[in-house]
Amino acid sequence: MEQISSTLLYAILGLVVFLISLAVMEIITKFSIRKKIVEEGNIALAIVLAAIIASLGMIISAAIQ
């Protein structure tokens, strides 16, 4: 039971850090990331954002372990 609770705690902590970092990226950029990808169809920005998301996930995963 202890392992399950620690896993859930780390998963929630990882998600919170991940969401905060995405919010910071949205604030730092001079444009709306959502608007550029969804409304304007900027595929290059979507690929860059996907790479950032993947790298953040790997960093958070390594930090949790």
mmCIF file of the N, C-alpha and C atoms, coordinates in Angstrom:
data_MODEL
# 
_entry.id   MODEL 
# 
loop_
_atom_site.group_PDB 
_atom_site.id 
_atom_site.type_symbol 
_atom_site.label_atom_id 
_atom_site.label_alt_id 
_atom_site.label_comp_id 
_atom_site.label_asym_id 
_atom_site.label_entity_id 
_atom_site.label_seq_id 
_atom_site.pdbx_PDB_ins_code 
_atom_site.Cartn_x 
_atom_site.Cartn_y 
_atom_site.Cartn_z 
_atom_site.occupancy 
_atom_site.B_iso_or_equiv 
_atom_site.pdbx_formal_charge 
_atom_site.auth_seq_id 
_atom_site.auth_comp_id 
_atom_site.auth_asym_id 
_atom_site.auth_atom_id 
_atom_site.pdbx_PDB_model_num 
ATOM 1   N N  . MET A 1 1  ? 0.826  -1.200 0.000   1.00 0.00 ? 1  MET A N  1 
ATOM 2   C CA . MET A 1 1  ? 0.000  0.000  0.000   1.00 0.00 ? 1  MET A CA 1 
ATOM 3   C C  . MET A 1 1  ? 0.866  1.259  0.000   1.00 0.00 ? 1  MET A C  1 
ATOM 4   N N  . GLU A 1 2  ? 1.990  1.194  0.672   1.00 0.00 ? 2  GLU A N  1 
ATOM 5   C CA . GLU A 1 2  ? 2.885  2.342  0.736   1.00 0.00 ? 2  GLU A CA 1 
ATOM 6   C C  . GLU A 1 2  ? 3.438  2.692  -0.637  1.00 0.00 ? 2  GLU A C  1 
ATOM 7   N N  . GLN A 1 3  ? 3.725  1.681  -1.437  1.00 0.00 ? 3  GLN A N  1 
ATOM 8   C CA . GLN A 1 3  ? 4.261  1.909  -2.774  1.00 0.00 ? 3  GLN A CA 1 
ATOM 9   C C  . GLN A 1 3  ? 3.228  2.575  -3.675  1.00 0.00 ? 3  GLN A C  1 
ATOM 10  N N  . ILE A 1 4  ? 1.991  2.168  -3.554  1.00 0.00 ? 4  ILE A N  1 
ATOM 11  C CA . ILE A 1 4  ? 0.930  2.754  -4.377  1.00 0.00 ? 4  ILE A CA 1 
ATOM 12  C C  . ILE A 1 4  ? 0.733  4.226  -4.012  1.00 0.00 ? 4  ILE A C  1 
ATOM 13  N N  . SER A 1 5  ? 0.716  4.521  -2.728  1.00 0.00 ? 5  SER A N  1 
ATOM 14  C CA . SER A 1 5  ? 0.508  5.913  -2.315  1.00 0.00 ? 5  SER A CA 1 
ATOM 15  C C  . SER A 1 5  ? 1.687  6.802  -2.722  1.00 0.00 ? 5  SER A C  1 
ATOM 16  N N  . SER A 1 6  ? 2.915  6.284  -2.628  1.00 0.00 ? 6  SER A N  1 
ATOM 17  C CA . SER A 1 6  ? 4.061  7.096  -3.048  1.00 0.00 ? 6  SER A CA 1 
ATOM 18  C C  . SER A 1 6  ? 4.070  7.282  -4.561  1.00 0.00 ? 6  SER A C  1 
ATOM 19  N N  . THR A 1 7  ? 3.648  6.259  -5.306  1.00 0.00 ? 7  THR A N  1 
ATOM 20  C CA . THR A 1 7  ? 3.561  6.386  -6.758  1.00 0.00 ? 7  THR A CA 1 
ATOM 21  C C  . THR A 1 7  ? 2.536  7.443  -7.150  1.00 0.00 ? 7  THR A C  1 
ATOM 22  N N  . LEU A 1 8  ? 1.387  7.417  -6.507  1.00 0.00 ? 8  LEU A N  1 
ATOM 23  C CA . LEU A 1 8  ? 0.352  8.420  -6.789  1.00 0.00 ? 8  LEU A CA 1 
ATOM 24  C C  . LEU A 1 8  ? 0.816  9.821  -6.408  1.00 0.00 ? 8  LEU A C  1 
ATOM 25  N N  . LEU A 1 9  ? 1.504  9.939  -5.291  1.00 0.00 ? 9  LEU A N  1 
ATOM 26  C CA . LEU A 1 9  ? 2.016  11.234 -4.868  1.00 0.00 ? 9  LEU A CA 1 
ATOM 27  C C  . LEU A 1 9  ? 3.001  11.792 -5.885  1.00 0.00 ? 9  LEU A C  1 
ATOM 28  N N  . TYR A 1 10 ? 3.941  10.954 -6.344  1.00 0.00 ? 10 TYR A N  1 
ATOM 29  C CA . TYR A 1 10 ? 4.919  11.409 -7.328  1.00 0.00 ? 10 TYR A CA 1 
ATOM 30  C C  . TYR A 1 10 ? 4.277  11.707 -8.682  1.00 0.00 ? 10 TYR A C  1 
ATOM 31  N N  . ALA A 1 11 ? 3.269  10.931 -9.046  1.00 0.00 ? 11 ALA A N  1 
ATOM 32  C CA . ALA A 1 11 ? 2.576  11.190 -10.304 1.00 0.00 ? 11 ALA A CA 1 
ATOM 33  C C  . ALA A 1 11 ? 1.862  12.535 -10.263 1.00 0.00 ? 11 ALA A C  1 
ATOM 34  N N  . ILE A 1 12 ? 1.196  12.815 -9.172  1.00 0.00 ? 12 ILE A N  1 
ATOM 35  C CA . ILE A 1 12 ? 0.495  14.095 -9.030  1.00 0.00 ? 12 ILE A CA 1 
ATOM 36  C C  . ILE A 1 12 ? 1.496  15.240 -8.983  1.00 0.00 ? 12 ILE A C  1 
ATOM 37  N N  . LEU A 1 13 ? 2.593  15.051 -8.257  1.00 0.00 ? 13 LEU A N  1 
ATOM 38  C CA . LEU A 1 13 ? 3.631  16.072 -8.195  1.00 0.00 ? 13 LEU A CA 1 
ATOM 39  C C  . LEU A 1 13 ? 4.228  16.338 -9.575  1.00 0.00 ? 13 LEU A C  1 
ATOM 40  N N  . GLY A 1 14 ? 4.484  15.286 -10.332 1.00 0.00 ? 14 GLY A N  1 
ATOM 41  C CA . GLY A 1 14 ? 5.006  15.434 -11.690 1.00 0.00 ? 14 GLY A CA 1 
ATOM 42  C C  . GLY A 1 14 ? 4.049  16.179 -12.596 1.00 0.00 ? 14 GLY A C  1 
ATOM 43  N N  . LEU A 1 15 ? 2.758  15.867 -12.495 1.00 0.00 ? 15 LEU A N  1 
ATOM 44  C CA . LEU A 1 15 ? 1.758  16.556 -13.316 1.00 0.00 ? 15 LEU A CA 1 
ATOM 45  C C  . LEU A 1 15 ? 1.657  18.033 -12.958 1.00 0.00 ? 15 LEU A C  1 
ATOM 46  N N  . VAL A 1 16 ? 1.742  18.339 -11.677 1.00 0.00 ? 16 VAL A N  1 
ATOM 47  C CA . VAL A 1 16 ? 1.666  19.736 -11.245 1.00 0.00 ? 16 VAL A CA 1 
ATOM 48  C C  . VAL A 1 16 ? 2.865  20.519 -11.787 1.00 0.00 ? 16 VAL A C  1 
ATOM 49  N N  . VAL A 1 17 ? 4.056  19.945 -11.651 1.00 0.00 ? 17 VAL A N  1 
ATOM 50  C CA . VAL A 1 17 ? 5.256  20.616 -12.172 1.00 0.00 ? 17 VAL A CA 1 
ATOM 51  C C  . VAL A 1 17 ? 5.149  20.788 -13.682 1.00 0.00 ? 17 VAL A C  1 
ATOM 52  N N  . PHE A 1 18 ? 4.648  19.768 -14.355 1.00 0.00 ? 18 PHE A N  1 
ATOM 53  C CA . PHE A 1 18 ? 4.486  19.810 -15.806 1.00 0.00 ? 18 PHE A CA 1 
ATOM 54  C C  . PHE A 1 18 ? 3.512  20.910 -16.223 1.00 0.00 ? 18 PHE A C  1 
ATOM 55  N N  . LEU A 1 19 ? 2.384  21.012 -15.553 1.00 0.00 ? 19 LEU A N  1 
ATOM 56  C CA . LEU A 1 19 ? 1.394  22.036 -15.896 1.00 0.00 ? 19 LEU A CA 1 
ATOM 57  C C  . LEU A 1 19 ? 1.907  23.437 -15.594 1.00 0.00 ? 19 LEU A C  1 
ATOM 58  N N  . ILE A 1 20 ? 2.649  23.579 -14.522 1.00 0.00 ? 20 ILE A N  1 
ATOM 59  C CA . ILE A 1 20 ? 3.235  24.885 -14.198 1.00 0.00 ? 20 ILE A CA 1 
ATOM 60  C C  . ILE A 1 20 ? 4.227  25.299 -15.276 1.00 0.00 ? 20 ILE A C  1 
ATOM 61  N N  . SER A 1 21 ? 5.049  24.352 -15.730 1.00 0.00 ? 21 SER A N  1 
ATOM 62  C CA . SER A 1 21 ? 6.027  24.685 -16.766 1.00 0.00 ? 21 SER A CA 1 
ATOM 63  C C  . SER A 1 21 ? 5.337  25.048 -18.089 1.00 0.00 ? 21 SER A C  1 
ATOM 64  N N  . LEU A 1 22 ? 4.246  24.393 -18.417 1.00 0.00 ? 22 LEU A N  1 
ATOM 65  C CA . LEU A 1 22 ? 3.503  24.769 -19.625 1.00 0.00 ? 22 LEU A CA 1 
ATOM 66  C C  . LEU A 1 22 ? 2.903  26.164 -19.490 1.00 0.00 ? 22 LEU A C  1 
ATOM 67  N N  . ALA A 1 23 ? 2.398  26.486 -18.302 1.00 0.00 ? 23 ALA A N  1 
ATOM 68  C CA . ALA A 1 23 ? 1.843  27.823 -18.079 1.00 0.00 ? 23 ALA A CA 1 
ATOM 69  C C  . ALA A 1 23 ? 2.931  28.886 -18.174 1.00 0.00 ? 23 ALA A C  1 
ATOM 70  N N  . VAL A 1 24 ? 4.113  28.583 -17.657 1.00 0.00 ? 24 VAL A N  1 
ATOM 71  C CA . VAL A 1 24 ? 5.227  29.528 -17.741 1.00 0.00 ? 24 VAL A CA 1 
ATOM 72  C C  . VAL A 1 24 ? 5.624  29.747 -19.199 1.00 0.00 ? 24 VAL A C  1 
ATOM 73  N N  . MET A 1 25 ? 5.641  28.679 -20.000 1.00 0.00 ? 25 MET A N  1 
ATOM 74  C CA . MET A 1 25 ? 5.966  28.833 -21.424 1.00 0.00 ? 25 MET A CA 1 
ATOM 75  C C  . MET A 1 25 ? 4.950  29.718 -22.121 1.00 0.00 ? 25 MET A C  1 
ATOM 76  N N  . GLU A 1 26 ? 3.693  29.572 -21.774 1.00 0.00 ? 26 GLU A N  1 
ATOM 77  C CA . GLU A 1 26 ? 2.643  30.401 -22.381 1.00 0.00 ? 26 GLU A CA 1 
ATOM 78  C C  . GLU A 1 26 ? 2.820  31.864 -21.993 1.00 0.00 ? 26 GLU A C  1 
ATOM 79  N N  . ILE A 1 27 ? 3.231  32.112 -20.758 1.00 0.00 ? 27 ILE A N  1 
ATOM 80  C CA . ILE A 1 27 ? 3.416  33.484 -20.287 1.00 0.00 ? 27 ILE A CA 1 
ATOM 81  C C  . ILE A 1 27 ? 4.657  34.113 -20.906 1.00 0.00 ? 27 ILE A C  1 
ATOM 82  N N  . ILE A 1 28 ? 5.731  33.339 -21.015 1.00 0.00 ? 28 ILE A N  1 
ATOM 83  C CA . ILE A 1 28 ? 7.003  33.874 -21.505 1.00 0.00 ? 28 ILE A CA 1 
ATOM 84  C C  . ILE A 1 28 ? 6.939  34.262 -22.980 1.00 0.00 ? 28 ILE A C  1 
ATOM 85  N N  . THR A 1 29 ? 6.249  33.467 -23.775 1.00 0.00 ? 29 THR A N  1 
ATOM 86  C CA . THR A 1 29 ? 6.189  33.767 -25.206 1.00 0.00 ? 29 THR A CA 1 
ATOM 87  C C  . THR A 1 29 ? 5.382  35.037 -25.445 1.00 0.00 ? 29 THR A C  1 
ATOM 88  N N  . LYS A 1 30 ? 5.712  35.730 -26.506 1.00 0.00 ? 30 LYS A N  1 
ATOM 89  C CA . LYS A 1 30 ? 5.048  36.998 -26.824 1.00 0.00 ? 30 LYS A CA 1 
ATOM 90  C C  . LYS A 1 30 ? 3.743  36.784 -27.599 1.00 0.00 ? 30 LYS A C  1 
ATOM 91  N N  . PHE A 1 31 ? 3.410  35.523 -27.830 1.00 0.00 ? 31 PHE A N  1 
ATOM 92  C CA . PHE A 1 31 ? 2.202  35.186 -28.583 1.00 0.00 ? 31 PHE A CA 1 
ATOM 93  C C  . PHE A 1 31 ? 1.490  34.043 -27.884 1.00 0.00 ? 31 PHE A C  1 
ATOM 94  N N  . SER A 1 32 ? 0.247  33.812 -28.257 1.00 0.00 ? 32 SER A N  1 
ATOM 95  C CA . SER A 1 32 ? -0.520 32.712 -27.686 1.00 0.00 ? 32 SER A CA 1 
ATOM 96  C C  . SER A 1 32 ? -0.166 31.423 -28.427 1.00 0.00 ? 32 SER A C  1 
ATOM 97  N N  . ILE A 1 33 ? 0.406  30.483 -27.694 1.00 0.00 ? 33 ILE A N  1 
ATOM 98  C CA . ILE A 1 33 ? 0.786  29.207 -28.299 1.00 0.00 ? 33 ILE A CA 1 
ATOM 99  C C  . ILE A 1 33 ? -0.451 28.492 -28.825 1.00 0.00 ? 33 ILE A C  1 
ATOM 100 N N  . ARG A 1 34 ? -1.517 28.493 -28.027 1.00 0.00 ? 34 ARG A N  1 
ATOM 101 C CA . ARG A 1 34 ? -2.755 27.818 -28.438 1.00 0.00 ? 34 ARG A CA 1 
ATOM 102 C C  . ARG A 1 34 ? -3.306 28.415 -29.735 1.00 0.00 ? 34 ARG A C  1 
ATOM 103 N N  . LYS A 1 35 ? -3.329 29.740 -29.812 1.00 0.00 ? 35 LYS A N  1 
ATOM 104 C CA . LYS A 1 35 ? -3.867 30.408 -30.998 1.00 0.00 ? 35 LYS A CA 1 
ATOM 105 C C  . LYS A 1 35 ? -3.035 30.072 -32.229 1.00 0.00 ? 35 LYS A C  1 
ATOM 106 N N  . LYS A 1 36 ? -1.706 30.104 -32.087 1.00 0.00 ? 36 LYS A N  1 
ATOM 107 C CA . LYS A 1 36 ? -0.835 29.809 -33.226 1.00 0.00 ? 36 LYS A CA 1 
ATOM 108 C C  . LYS A 1 36 ? -1.033 28.384 -33.731 1.00 0.00 ? 36 LYS A C  1 
ATOM 109 N N  . ILE A 1 37 ? -1.178 27.431 -32.819 1.00 0.00 ? 37 ILE A N  1 
ATOM 110 C CA . ILE A 1 37 ? -1.300 26.032 -33.242 1.00 0.00 ? 37 ILE A CA 1 
ATOM 111 C C  . ILE A 1 37 ? -2.711 25.719 -33.735 1.00 0.00 ? 37 ILE A C  1 
ATOM 112 N N  . VAL A 1 38 ? -3.710 26.081 -32.938 1.00 0.00 ? 38 VAL A N  1 
ATOM 113 C CA . VAL A 1 38 ? -5.086 25.681 -33.261 1.00 0.00 ? 38 VAL A CA 1 
ATOM 114 C C  . VAL A 1 38 ? -5.681 26.522 -34.383 1.00 0.00 ? 38 VAL A C  1 
ATOM 115 N N  . GLU A 1 39 ? -5.607 27.829 -34.267 1.00 0.00 ? 39 GLU A N  1 
ATOM 116 C CA . GLU A 1 39 ? -6.294 28.680 -35.233 1.00 0.00 ? 39 GLU A CA 1 
ATOM 117 C C  . GLU A 1 39 ? -5.485 28.909 -36.505 1.00 0.00 ? 39 GLU A C  1 
ATOM 118 N N  . GLU A 1 40 ? -4.157 29.078 -36.352 1.00 0.00 ? 40 GLU A N  1 
ATOM 119 C CA . GLU A 1 40 ? -3.331 29.360 -37.522 1.00 0.00 ? 40 GLU A CA 1 
ATOM 120 C C  . GLU A 1 40 ? -2.706 28.108 -38.118 1.00 0.00 ? 40 GLU A C  1 
ATOM 121 N N  . GLY A 1 41 ? -2.761 26.995 -37.407 1.00 0.00 ? 41 GLY A N  1 
ATOM 122 C CA . GLY A 1 41 ? -2.243 25.739 -37.936 1.00 0.00 ? 41 GLY A CA 1 
ATOM 123 C C  . GLY A 1 41 ? -0.731 25.689 -38.075 1.00 0.00 ? 41 GLY A C  1 
ATOM 124 N N  . ASN A 1 42 ? -0.018 26.267 -37.136 1.00 0.00 ? 42 ASN A N  1 
ATOM 125 C CA . ASN A 1 42 ? 1.439  26.304 -37.187 1.00 0.00 ? 42 ASN A CA 1 
ATOM 126 C C  . ASN A 1 42 ? 1.996  24.946 -36.756 1.00 0.00 ? 42 ASN A C  1 
ATOM 127 N N  . ILE A 1 43 ? 2.299  24.088 -37.732 1.00 0.00 ? 43 ILE A N  1 
ATOM 128 C CA . ILE A 1 43 ? 2.776  22.736 -37.469 1.00 0.00 ? 43 ILE A CA 1 
ATOM 129 C C  . ILE A 1 43 ? 4.164  22.757 -36.830 1.00 0.00 ? 43 ILE A C  1 
ATOM 130 N N  . ALA A 1 44 ? 5.021  23.667 -37.266 1.00 0.00 ? 44 ALA A N  1 
ATOM 131 C CA . ALA A 1 44 ? 6.380  23.743 -36.717 1.00 0.00 ? 44 ALA A CA 1 
ATOM 132 C C  . ALA A 1 44 ? 6.340  24.038 -35.219 1.00 0.00 ? 44 ALA A C  1 
ATOM 133 N N  . LEU A 1 45 ? 5.494  24.951 -34.804 1.00 0.00 ? 45 LEU A N  1 
ATOM 134 C CA . LEU A 1 45 ? 5.368  25.262 -33.385 1.00 0.00 ? 45 LEU A CA 1 
ATOM 135 C C  . LEU A 1 45 ? 4.818  24.069 -32.617 1.00 0.00 ? 45 LEU A C  1 
ATOM 136 N N  . ALA A 1 46 ? 3.901  23.344 -33.211 1.00 0.00 ? 46 ALA A N  1 
ATOM 137 C CA . ALA A 1 46 ? 3.353  22.160 -32.560 1.00 0.00 ? 46 ALA A CA 1 
ATOM 138 C C  . ALA A 1 46 ? 4.431  21.097 -32.354 1.00 0.00 ? 46 ALA A C  1 
ATOM 139 N N  . ILE A 1 47 ? 5.319  20.931 -33.329 1.00 0.00 ? 47 ILE A N  1 
ATOM 140 C CA . ILE A 1 47 ? 6.398  19.953 -33.208 1.00 0.00 ? 47 ILE A CA 1 
ATOM 141 C C  . ILE A 1 47 ? 7.383  20.391 -32.123 1.00 0.00 ? 47 ILE A C  1 
ATOM 142 N N  . VAL A 1 48 ? 7.722  21.671 -32.094 1.00 0.00 ? 48 VAL A N  1 
ATOM 143 C CA . VAL A 1 48 ? 8.624  22.178 -31.055 1.00 0.00 ? 48 VAL A CA 1 
ATOM 144 C C  . VAL A 1 48 ? 7.994  22.008 -29.670 1.00 0.00 ? 48 VAL A C  1 
ATOM 145 N N  . LEU A 1 49 ? 6.715  22.308 -29.536 1.00 0.00 ? 49 LEU A N  1 
ATOM 146 C CA . LEU A 1 49 ? 6.025  22.149 -28.264 1.00 0.00 ? 49 LEU A CA 1 
ATOM 147 C C  . LEU A 1 49 ? 5.981  20.678 -27.851 1.00 0.00 ? 49 LEU A C  1 
ATOM 148 N N  . ALA A 1 50 ? 5.770  19.788 -28.801 1.00 0.00 ? 50 ALA A N  1 
ATOM 149 C CA . ALA A 1 50 ? 5.775  18.354 -28.499 1.00 0.00 ? 50 ALA A CA 1 
ATOM 150 C C  . ALA A 1 50 ? 7.142  17.903 -28.004 1.00 0.00 ? 50 ALA A C  1 
ATOM 151 N N  . ALA A 1 51 ? 8.209  18.427 -28.605 1.00 0.00 ? 51 ALA A N  1 
ATOM 152 C CA . ALA A 1 51 ? 9.560  18.090 -28.153 1.00 0.00 ? 51 ALA A CA 1 
ATOM 153 C C  . ALA A 1 51 ? 9.806  18.607 -26.743 1.00 0.00 ? 51 ALA A C  1 
ATOM 154 N N  . ILE A 1 52 ? 9.329  19.801 -26.452 1.00 0.00 ? 52 ILE A N  1 
ATOM 155 C CA . ILE A 1 52 ? 9.482  20.363 -25.105 1.00 0.00 ? 52 ILE A CA 1 
ATOM 156 C C  . ILE A 1 52 ? 8.700  19.529 -24.099 1.00 0.00 ? 52 ILE A C  1 
ATOM 157 N N  . ILE A 1 53 ? 7.493  19.143 -24.451 1.00 0.00 ? 53 ILE A N  1 
ATOM 158 C CA . ILE A 1 53 ? 6.667  18.322 -23.561 1.00 0.00 ? 53 ILE A CA 1 
ATOM 159 C C  . ILE A 1 53 ? 7.344  16.980 -23.292 1.00 0.00 ? 53 ILE A C  1 
ATOM 160 N N  . ALA A 1 54 ? 7.869  16.347 -24.332 1.00 0.00 ? 54 ALA A N  1 
ATOM 161 C CA . ALA A 1 54 ? 8.542  15.055 -24.161 1.00 0.00 ? 54 ALA A CA 1 
ATOM 162 C C  . ALA A 1 54 ? 9.780  15.191 -23.285 1.00 0.00 ? 54 ALA A C  1 
ATOM 163 N N  . SER A 1 55 ? 10.556 16.237 -23.511 1.00 0.00 ? 55 SER A N  1 
ATOM 164 C CA . SER A 1 55 ? 11.768 16.410 -22.709 1.00 0.00 ? 55 SER A CA 1 
ATOM 165 C C  . SER A 1 55 ? 11.432 16.737 -21.253 1.00 0.00 ? 55 SER A C  1 
ATOM 166 N N  . LEU A 1 56 ? 10.414 17.543 -21.014 1.00 0.00 ? 56 LEU A N  1 
ATOM 167 C CA . LEU A 1 56 ? 9.989  17.816 -19.644 1.00 0.00 ? 56 LEU A CA 1 
ATOM 168 C C  . LEU A 1 56 ? 9.519  16.542 -18.951 1.00 0.00 ? 56 LEU A C  1 
ATOM 169 N N  . GLY A 1 57 ? 8.792  15.728 -19.673 1.00 0.00 ? 57 GLY A N  1 
ATOM 170 C CA . GLY A 1 57 ? 8.337  14.450 -19.112 1.00 0.00 ? 57 GLY A CA 1 
ATOM 171 C C  . GLY A 1 57 ? 9.494  13.552 -18.723 1.00 0.00 ? 57 GLY A C  1 
ATOM 172 N N  . MET A 1 58 ? 10.519 13.499 -19.569 1.00 0.00 ? 58 MET A N  1 
ATOM 173 C CA . MET A 1 58 ? 11.690 12.672 -19.240 1.00 0.00 ? 58 MET A CA 1 
ATOM 174 C C  . MET A 1 58 ? 12.454 13.233 -18.045 1.00 0.00 ? 58 MET A C  1 
ATOM 175 N N  . ILE A 1 59 ? 12.571 14.542 -17.964 1.00 0.00 ? 59 ILE A N  1 
ATOM 176 C CA . ILE A 1 59 ? 13.274 15.155 -16.845 1.00 0.00 ? 59 ILE A CA 1 
ATOM 177 C C  . ILE A 1 59 ? 12.510 14.920 -15.534 1.00 0.00 ? 59 ILE A C  1 
ATOM 178 N N  . ILE A 1 60 ? 11.216 15.115 -15.568 1.00 0.00 ? 60 ILE A N  1 
ATOM 179 C CA . ILE A 1 60 ? 10.405 14.893 -14.359 1.00 0.00 ? 60 ILE A CA 1 
ATOM 180 C C  . ILE A 1 60 ? 10.446 13.417 -13.956 1.00 0.00 ? 60 ILE A C  1 
ATOM 181 N N  . SER A 1 61 ? 10.377 12.536 -14.921 1.00 0.00 ? 61 SER A N  1 
ATOM 182 C CA . SER A 1 61 ? 10.434 11.098 -14.632 1.00 0.00 ? 61 SER A CA 1 
ATOM 183 C C  . SER A 1 61 ? 11.765 10.712 -13.998 1.00 0.00 ? 61 SER A C  1 
ATOM 184 N N  . ALA A 1 62 ? 12.857 11.243 -14.527 1.00 0.00 ? 62 ALA A N  1 
ATOM 185 C CA . ALA A 1 62 ? 14.166 10.943 -13.965 1.00 0.00 ? 62 ALA A CA 1 
ATOM 186 C C  . ALA A 1 62 ? 14.310 11.540 -12.566 1.00 0.00 ? 62 ALA A C  1 
ATOM 187 N N  . ALA A 1 63 ? 13.750 12.705 -12.348 1.00 0.00 ? 63 ALA A N  1 
ATOM 188 C CA . ALA A 1 63 ? 13.850 13.343 -11.033 1.00 0.00 ? 63 ALA A CA 1 
ATOM 189 C C  . ALA A 1 63 ? 13.041 12.577 -9.980  1.00 0.00 ? 63 ALA A C  1 
ATOM 190 N N  . ILE A 1 64 ? 11.929 12.004 -10.380 1.00 0.00 ? 64 ILE A N  1 
ATOM 191 C CA . ILE A 1 64 ? 11.087 11.258 -9.449  1.00 0.00 ? 64 ILE A CA 1 
ATOM 192 C C  . ILE A 1 64 ? 11.750 9.947  -9.042  1.00 0.00 ? 64 ILE A C  1 
ATOM 193 N N  . GLN A 1 65 ? 12.407 9.309  -9.970  1.00 0.00 ? 65 GLN A N  1 
ATOM 194 C CA . GLN A 1 65 ? 13.050 8.025  -9.671  1.00 0.00 ? 65 GLN A CA 1 
ATOM 195 C C  . GLN A 1 65 ? 14.262 8.301  -8.878  1.00 0.00 ? 65 GLN A C  1 
# 
